[in-house]
Amino acid sequence: MRDQTRWFGGMVGNHVADLVARYGDTGDAVPRALTDYIKAREGYDYSHHGKADNPSTDFVPDDIVDRFCVLGPPERHVERLQELREIGADNFSIYLMHDNQDSTLDAYATRVIGAL
């Protein structure tokens, strides 16, 4: 189960929705699990988005987090980004849209980017 108090980076729903809109929801270009998640996000309250005390953390199911997010300590980010690179991903973005922006940026600068 996810620990919501740990330093993490993750998926940003609006950007993912843009990808689904652009590349379709046939399951070919974008995994069906992700397109189904985007369809189900209607009604999500973005006023709490990125906050440690977000009452809607259950909105994103664990299987979506495990499959599409990078979270945990910096060492886990390095491991996961290396896994993604090995299967062909060559472009990564960091979204600093949460309560721990400075520590996230610092960790990427000092512990993640150099390790990759």
Secondary structure, 3 states (H helix, E strand, C coil): CCCCCCCECCCCHHHHHHHHHHHCCCCCCCCHHHHHHHHHCCCCCHHHCCCCCCCCHHHCCHHHHHHHCCECCHHHHHHHHHHHHHCCCCCCCCCCCCCCHHHHHHHHHHHHCCCC
